[in-house]
């Protein structure tokens, strides 16, 4: 109470709110002077090693008017994980008339992330603050201990903002795919938010909604805010400034998965190139003092800023990687020429990511190519040989999976890999027939193949994972002439091989017979 009177007296004298950040020992770490209606928090490192704990600081500040804690006060409480926040409403003499306090709600599923205490008068103040905070932290620990180990780290809030007039698929399907990308990247999805509107040019979702999402994220110990679109550099900065969460967009997430799964030198170079191109436009000067120069002794003019040096180094590395990829492309072309001289037909496997392309390759060739129930498990093209009767053989090639709205930088980076498909005699378009959105996925693959000018190559649609269909759907698809296979149970594989043999050799032989007989 003595401290409250002292701070209240100074606050009235200067006509400004005064705030104190106090450790649990009673030591004052920060003195904050605001204006007549608010105070501004200094930057505090919001990351804690133990999410079950509070920061160990409480905020006490004055209110010059008789008003309770406002939204800004409560946001400071949650975002900074303060032990508590208390506002003392002072009279014209600076003497506290009553107090308003709030604590963080330990229940992550509660409607409000804070608990408001009833208004207290000076005579109602009680001791025992330490016990109260310990009891609160005990509640946090209980909630955290109930979580599985996989749910304690890499927790994410997914945000999808969709202009339905411009979309080729539903927002629900797009969000489901983002969740699948998160699962592949080892990210635990805690909450989602979907909005159907034109994305806000500054914060994507609007300032008010962004505050709500950040509050929810901090309250639920979420570390990542993942957007189902590619953020512009200015949007990423605005959102990052508003929170200390890690901001990730769809492109970054896909790049991260690619970097984990690339095994060959070619694949690693392509991913690194795509990452640098993405980073290039997002370099910003971390040092606020933009006038700091690094020209050095003997340098004419003012020299370069750190930002200019960063941009130049990125540009140099991009050029070096592009040259290395050109060398690798020339080697691939030589390999392709040697194969074409031997006149061995080439069959390319294409399809949406996680359609079962690698599993099908393994089943057809008895290989052990990496095949997982994850998106982009295979990035590096794999080729195997299949021998047919009559001493015939083909080269069958597995490629990187496609996805809706593949980031342009990635699309360009992997174009060189997909160029091998241009020499294919036949393309096997593998479709995950158990996916409810398989027709949309087929359209996406067709669009990408057409953009690569591969629409002239004969194409065979293979409906994979037929063992996961119910009997009625299985029969209906068969009646409509669909080629149903299961790479796991080997259902339909012999028919598939017969059709490949017919398409590559027997069809041509029939045409040749027809020509000679006529």
Secondary structure as GFF3:
##gff-version 3
##sequence-region A 1 518
A	DSSP	alpha_helix	2	14	.	.	.	ID=ss1
A	DSSP	beta_strand	18	23	.	.	.	ID=ss2
A	DSSP	beta_strand	28	33	.	.	.	ID=ss3
A	DSSP	beta_strand	57	63	.	.	.	ID=ss4
A	DSSP	alpha_helix	71	79	.	.	.	ID=ss5
A	DSSP	beta_strand	84	90	.	.	.	ID=ss6
A	DSSP	beta_strand	96	104	.	.	.	ID=ss7
A	DSSP	beta_strand	114	116	.	.	.	ID=ss8
A	DSSP	beta_strand	120	121	.	.	.	ID=ss9
A	DSSP	three_ten_helix	122	124	.	.	.	ID=ss10
A	DSSP	alpha_helix	129	145	.	.	.	ID=ss11
A	DSSP	three_ten_helix	149	151	.	.	.	ID=ss12
A	DSSP	beta_strand	155	162	.	.	.	ID=ss13
A	DSSP	alpha_helix	171	185	.	.	.	ID=ss14
A	DSSP	beta_strand	188	196	.	.	.	ID=ss15
A	DSSP	alpha_helix	207	219	.	.	.	ID=ss16
A	DSSP	beta_strand	224	227	.	.	.	ID=ss17
A	DSSP	alpha_helix	233	242	.	.	.	ID=ss18
A	DSSP	beta_strand	246	249	.	.	.	ID=ss19
A	DSSP	alpha_helix	250	261	.	.	.	ID=ss20
A	DSSP	alpha_helix	265	280	.	.	.	ID=ss21
A	DSSP	alpha_helix	306	341	.	.	.	ID=ss22
A	DSSP	beta_strand	345	351	.	.	.	ID=ss23
A	DSSP	alpha_helix	357	365	.	.	.	ID=ss24
A	DSSP	beta_strand	382	388	.	.	.	ID=ss25
A	DSSP	beta_strand	392	398	.	.	.	ID=ss26
A	DSSP	alpha_helix	408	413	.	.	.	ID=ss27
A	DSSP	alpha_helix	415	418	.	.	.	ID=ss28
A	DSSP	three_ten_helix	419	423	.	.	.	ID=ss29
A	DSSP	beta_strand	426	432	.	.	.	ID=ss30
A	DSSP	alpha_helix	438	451	.	.	.	ID=ss31
A	DSSP	beta_strand	459	464	.	.	.	ID=ss32
A	DSSP	three_ten_helix	466	468	.	.	.	ID=ss33
A	DSSP	alpha_helix	471	479	.	.	.	ID=ss34
A	DSSP	alpha_helix	493	501	.	.	.	ID=ss35
A	DSSP	pi_helix	502	506	.	.	.	ID=ss36
A	DSSP	alpha_helix	507	517	.	.	.	ID=ss37
###
